[in-house]
Amino acid sequence: MRSGWRGPDERYALLEAGPYGFGHQHEDKLNLIVYGYGREHVSDAGYYDYDASAWRRYVLSTRGHNTLRIDGQDQHRAGLTATYVTSTPVADLAWDTSPDLDYACGVYADGYGPGWAIRVTHRREVVFVKPDYFVVVDTVEGEGAHTIESLFHLNHDEADVEGSVARSVDPGVSNVLVAAAPVDGLQVRIAKGETAPEVQGFIPGERWHASWRTPGATPPEHGKREVPTVVYTLRARLPAKLAYVVMPYPAKQRPEVTCRLLPPDGEGTALEVTLPGGQRRVILVGRTVTSARRPG
C-alpha cells in the first residue's frame, strides 16, 4: 500500500500474508511493515547467522515480527509442508483498491505452539486511508479464553505510552503512533532490549549478521539494536477483536489520534477515528474496499 511515488515523504505499508516459503522460513504470517516521511517506522527482527543462538531463534520467531502470539506461543507452520508453497492463488487473501482507500486481508489458521496445540484463527485486515494512516483490525476466533499478544517493533530509540496510544519520541526525525481501540482488560507496555525470559525489543544494527567468524566469538554489540517494541496484551474469551490506527508523521509534530470500536455493522467492523483538530471519521472494514466518512 503506497500513497505515491513522489519522494521519501510518501507513506507505505506491507502486509505479509502468503505461504510459508520453501527456505529461509520465518513464522511471520500477517507481519506488518510501515514506512513514512523517510523512515521505516514499524520494522522487524530481520535475519541472522545460521547458528543455534537465541538471536537466531528470535529472528525466525513470531515474537520477532509485528503480528499476534497466542498464550505466549508462536505460529507453527514448520512441518506443515502444505503451507510452504502454492501453485494456485491463496484462498484466504483479499485485496481491493480505490483512489481513496486500499484494503488487504490475510488469515493464519495453522496453529500455535508445539504440536500445533493452540487452534485459533487470526484474521488481519488493513485499510490505508490515503494518504495519512493505516487502520488495522485483528480478529481472533476459536474456543475458550486465550491471551492475545500484539506486537509493533518501532525503528526508533525511544517511545512512550499514554492510555492505549503508543508513539515513538525521537527528536528531530519523523515518528509514528499506534493508537489501539480501548478494550476491557487491554494492557500495553514497551519492551526494549530484553533477553529474559526471552529475547524481545531488538532489530538489526549496523552488522547484525556475517560479522564474526572466529570460533567461540560473540557478535559485536553494534550487530543488534535495542528498540522500543509496543506489546498489547488481552486476555479474552473468543471471538475477540483488536483494532489500531498506525500513523507516521513528520518531525516536530505530535498529532493526537484515537480510535474506538463501534457496535457491529453487519459482518464488518466499524471504528471511529478521531484525528488532529477533533476531526472524526467512521471506518467500515469488511471483505472489500471500505468507506471512510464523517459521522452522521
C-alpha positions as CSV (number, residue, x, y, z in Angstrom):
1,M,0.0,0.0,0.0
2,R,1.6,3.3,-1.1
3,S,0.5,6.9,-1.1
4,G,2.5,7.7,-4.2
5,W,6.0,7.8,-5.8
6,R,7.0,11.5,-5.4
7,G,9.7,11.0,-2.8
8,P,10.6,9.9,0.7
9,D,7.6,11.7,2.4
10,E,5.2,9.1,0.9
11,R,3.6,6.5,3.2
12,Y,3.9,2.8,2.6
13,A,2.8,-0.5,4.2
14,L,3.4,-4.1,3.5
15,L,1.2,-7.0,4.9
16,E,2.9,-10.4,4.7
17,A,0.1,-12.9,4.0
18,G,1.5,-15.5,1.7
19,P,2.7,-19.1,2.1
20,Y,5.5,-20.1,4.5
21,G,8.1,-20.5,1.7
22,F,10.4,-23.3,0.8
23,G,13.5,-22.0,2.5
24,H,14.7,-19.1,4.8
25,Q,11.3,-19.5,6.6
26,H,10.1,-17.2,9.3
27,E,7.0,-17.7,11.4
28,D,5.8,-14.2,10.4
29,K,2.4,-14.5,8.7
30,L,0.4,-11.3,8.9
31,N,3.5,-9.3,9.8
32,L,3.1,-5.6,9.1
33,I,5.8,-3.1,7.9
34,V,5.1,0.7,7.8
35,Y,7.2,3.5,6.3
36,G,6.7,7.2,6.1
37,Y,8.5,10.5,5.8
38,G,11.8,9.0,5.0
39,R,11.9,6.2,7.6
40,E,10.8,2.7,8.1
41,H,8.9,3.1,11.4
42,V,7.4,-0.4,12.1
43,S,10.1,-2.9,11.3
44,D,11.0,-6.5,12.4
45,A,14.0,-8.5,13.6
46,G,15.4,-9.2,10.1
47,Y,17.8,-12.1,9.8
48,Y,20.9,-13.5,11.5
49,D,23.7,-16.1,11.1
50,Y,22.8,-19.7,10.7
51,D,23.5,-20.8,14.2
52,A,21.6,-22.2,17.2
53,S,21.7,-19.0,19.3
54,A,18.8,-17.2,21.0
55,W,19.3,-14.4,18.4
56,R,18.7,-16.8,15.5
57,R,15.6,-18.2,17.2
58,Y,14.3,-14.7,17.8
59,V,14.6,-13.5,14.1
60,L,12.7,-16.6,12.9
61,S,10.0,-16.4,15.6
62,T,6.6,-14.7,15.6
63,R,7.7,-12.6,18.5
64,G,10.4,-11.0,16.3
65,H,7.6,-9.7,14.0
66,N,4.6,-7.4,14.0
67,T,1.7,-9.9,14.3
68,L,0.0,-11.9,17.1
69,R,1.1,-14.5,19.6
70,I,-1.4,-16.6,21.4
71,D,-0.9,-17.8,25.0
72,G,2.8,-16.9,24.8
73,Q,3.3,-19.2,21.8
74,D,4.4,-18.5,18.2
75,Q,2.9,-19.5,14.9
76,H,3.9,-23.0,13.9
77,R,4.0,-23.8,10.2
78,A,7.2,-25.8,10.3
79,G,6.5,-29.4,9.3
80,L,3.2,-28.5,7.6
81,T,4.5,-28.9,4.1
82,A,1.2,-27.9,2.5
83,T,1.8,-24.4,3.8
84,Y,5.2,-23.9,2.2
85,V,4.3,-23.1,-1.4
86,T,1.2,-22.9,-3.6
87,S,0.5,-23.3,-7.2
88,T,-2.9,-21.6,-7.0
89,P,-4.0,-18.2,-5.6
90,V,-4.1,-18.3,-1.8
91,A,-7.7,-18.7,-0.8
92,D,-7.6,-16.6,2.3
93,L,-6.2,-13.5,0.7
94,A,-8.3,-10.4,-0.2
95,W,-7.2,-7.2,-1.9
96,D,-9.1,-4.2,-3.2
97,T,-8.1,-0.6,-4.1
98,S,-9.6,2.7,-4.9
99,P,-8.3,6.3,-5.2
100,D,-9.0,6.9,-1.5
101,L,-8.6,3.6,0.2
102,D,-6.7,0.3,0.0
103,Y,-7.9,-2.9,1.7
104,A,-6.0,-6.1,2.3
105,C,-6.9,-9.2,4.4
106,G,-5.0,-12.4,5.3
107,V,-5.6,-15.3,7.6
108,Y,-3.4,-17.5,9.8
109,A,-5.1,-20.8,10.9
110,D,-2.3,-23.3,11.2
111,G,-1.9,-23.5,14.9
112,Y,0.3,-22.0,17.6
113,G,2.9,-23.6,19.9
114,P,4.4,-27.1,20.0
115,G,2.3,-29.7,18.2
116,W,0.0,-27.0,16.8
117,A,-1.9,-27.4,20.0
118,I,-3.5,-24.0,20.2
119,R,-6.1,-24.0,17.4
120,V,-7.3,-20.4,16.9
121,T,-7.6,-18.4,13.8
122,H,-6.2,-14.9,13.3
123,R,-7.6,-12.7,10.6
124,R,-5.9,-9.4,10.0
125,E,-7.4,-6.6,7.9
126,V,-5.6,-3.4,6.9
127,V,-7.1,-0.3,5.4
128,F,-5.0,2.5,4.1
129,V,-6.9,5.8,4.4
130,K,-4.9,7.6,1.8
131,P,-2.5,9.3,2.3
132,D,-2.2,9.6,6.0
133,Y,-2.9,6.5,8.2
134,F,-3.5,2.8,8.3
135,V,-6.3,1.0,10.2
136,V,-5.5,-2.5,11.4
137,V,-8.2,-4.9,12.6
138,D,-7.2,-8.2,14.2
139,T,-10.0,-10.8,14.8
140,V,-9.2,-13.9,16.8
141,E,-11.7,-16.8,16.6
142,G,-11.7,-20.2,18.4
143,E,-12.9,-21.8,21.6
144,G,-12.4,-20.7,25.2
145,A,-10.3,-17.9,26.7
146,H,-6.8,-17.1,25.4
147,T,-4.1,-14.5,25.9
148,I,-3.6,-12.4,22.8
149,E,-0.3,-10.6,22.4
150,S,0.0,-8.0,19.6
151,L,3.5,-6.6,18.7
152,F,4.8,-3.5,17.0
153,H,8.6,-3.2,16.7
154,L,9.4,0.5,16.3
155,N,12.6,1.5,14.4
156,H,13.3,4.2,16.9
157,D,15.3,4.8,20.0
158,E,12.5,5.7,22.5
159,A,8.8,5.5,22.8
160,D,6.1,6.4,25.4
161,V,2.6,5.3,26.2
162,E,-0.5,7.3,27.2
163,G,-3.6,5.2,27.7
164,S,-3.8,2.9,24.7
165,V,-1.7,5.1,22.5
166,A,2.0,4.4,22.0
167,R,4.3,6.5,20.0
168,S,8.0,6.9,19.2
169,V,9.5,10.1,20.6
170,D,12.9,10.5,18.8
171,P,13.8,14.2,18.4
172,G,14.3,15.8,15.1
173,V,13.0,13.0,12.9
174,S,9.7,11.6,11.8
175,N,7.9,9.4,14.2
176,V,4.9,7.1,14.4
177,L,2.0,6.4,16.7
178,V,0.0,3.3,17.3
179,A,-3.5,4.1,18.7
180,A,-5.3,1.0,19.9
181,A,-9.1,1.0,20.4
182,P,-9.7,0.6,24.2
183,V,-11.0,-2.8,25.1
184,D,-11.8,-4.1,28.6
185,G,-8.7,-5.7,30.0
186,L,-6.3,-4.4,27.3
187,Q,-2.8,-3.8,28.7
188,V,0.2,-2.1,26.9
189,R,3.9,-2.0,27.7
190,I,7.1,-1.1,25.9
191,A,9.7,-3.9,25.7
192,K,13.2,-2.8,24.8
193,G,16.4,-4.8,24.8
194,E,15.1,-7.7,26.8
195,T,17.0,-11.0,26.9
196,A,15.0,-12.8,29.7
197,P,12.7,-14.7,29.9
198,E,13.1,-14.4,26.1
199,V,14.7,-12.0,23.6
200,Q,12.5,-9.1,22.7
201,G,12.9,-5.5,21.6
202,F,15.7,-5.7,19.0
203,I,16.1,-5.1,15.3
204,P,19.2,-5.4,13.1
205,G,22.0,-2.9,13.8
206,E,24.9,-2.0,11.5
207,R,26.4,-5.5,11.5
208,W,23.7,-7.9,12.7
209,H,25.0,-10.9,10.7
210,A,28.1,-12.3,9.0
211,S,30.2,-10.1,11.4
212,W,32.3,-12.6,13.1
213,R,33.9,-15.8,12.1
214,T,36.3,-16.7,14.9
215,P,35.2,-20.0,16.6
216,G,33.7,-19.1,20.0
217,A,33.5,-15.4,19.3
218,T,30.3,-13.5,20.0
219,P,28.6,-10.9,17.8
220,P,29.7,-7.3,18.3
221,E,27.2,-5.3,20.3
222,H,26.5,-3.0,17.4
223,G,25.2,-6.0,15.5
224,K,21.9,-5.7,17.2
225,R,20.0,-2.6,18.1
226,E,17.6,-2.2,21.1
227,V,14.3,-0.7,20.0
228,P,11.0,0.0,21.8
229,T,8.5,-2.7,21.0
230,V,4.9,-2.0,21.7
231,V,3.2,-5.0,23.3
232,Y,-0.6,-5.0,23.6
233,T,-1.9,-7.9,25.8
234,L,-5.5,-9.0,26.1
235,R,-6.9,-12.0,28.0
236,A,-10.4,-12.7,26.5
237,R,-12.9,-15.3,25.6
238,L,-13.0,-15.8,21.9
239,P,-14.1,-14.4,19.5
240,A,-12.1,-11.3,20.3
241,K,-11.1,-8.2,18.3
242,L,-8.3,-5.6,18.5
243,A,-8.1,-2.5,16.3
244,Y,-5.5,0.2,15.9
245,V,-4.6,3.3,13.9
246,V,-0.9,3.4,12.7
247,M,0.2,6.8,11.6
248,P,3.7,8.0,10.6
249,Y,4.1,11.8,11.0
250,P,6.7,14.4,10.2
251,A,9.4,15.7,12.5
252,K,8.5,18.3,15.1
253,Q,4.8,17.2,15.1
254,R,2.9,15.2,17.8
255,P,-0.6,14.6,16.4
256,E,-3.3,13.4,18.8
257,V,-5.1,10.4,17.3
258,T,-7.5,7.9,19.0
259,C,-9.9,5.2,17.8
260,R,-12.7,3.2,19.2
261,L,-14.7,0.2,18.2
262,L,-18.4,0.9,17.3
263,P,-21.2,-1.6,17.6
264,P,-21.0,-4.4,14.9
265,D,-22.0,-3.3,11.4
266,G,-23.2,-6.5,9.7
267,E,-20.3,-8.8,9.0
268,G,-17.7,-6.0,9.1
269,T,-16.0,-3.9,11.8
270,A,-16.9,-0.2,12.4
271,L,-14.4,2.2,14.1
272,E,-14.5,5.8,14.8
273,V,-11.1,7.6,14.4
274,T,-10.5,11.0,15.9
275,L,-7.8,12.9,14.1
276,P,-5.9,16.1,15.0
277,G,-8.2,19.1,15.4
278,G,-11.0,16.9,16.6
279,Q,-11.9,15.7,13.1
280,R,-13.7,12.4,13.2
281,R,-14.1,9.6,10.6
282,V,-16.1,6.4,10.7
283,I,-14.2,3.5,9.1
284,L,-16.2,0.4,7.9
285,V,-13.9,-2.5,7.5
286,G,-15.1,-5.5,5.5
287,R,-14.1,-8.0,2.9
288,T,-14.0,-5.4,0.2
289,V,-12.8,-1.8,-0.2
290,T,-14.2,0.1,2.8
291,S,-15.6,3.6,3.4
292,A,-14.3,6.5,5.5
293,R,-16.8,9.2,6.2
294,R,-17.7,11.8,8.8
295,P,-20.1,10.6,11.5
296,G,-23.7,11.4,10.5
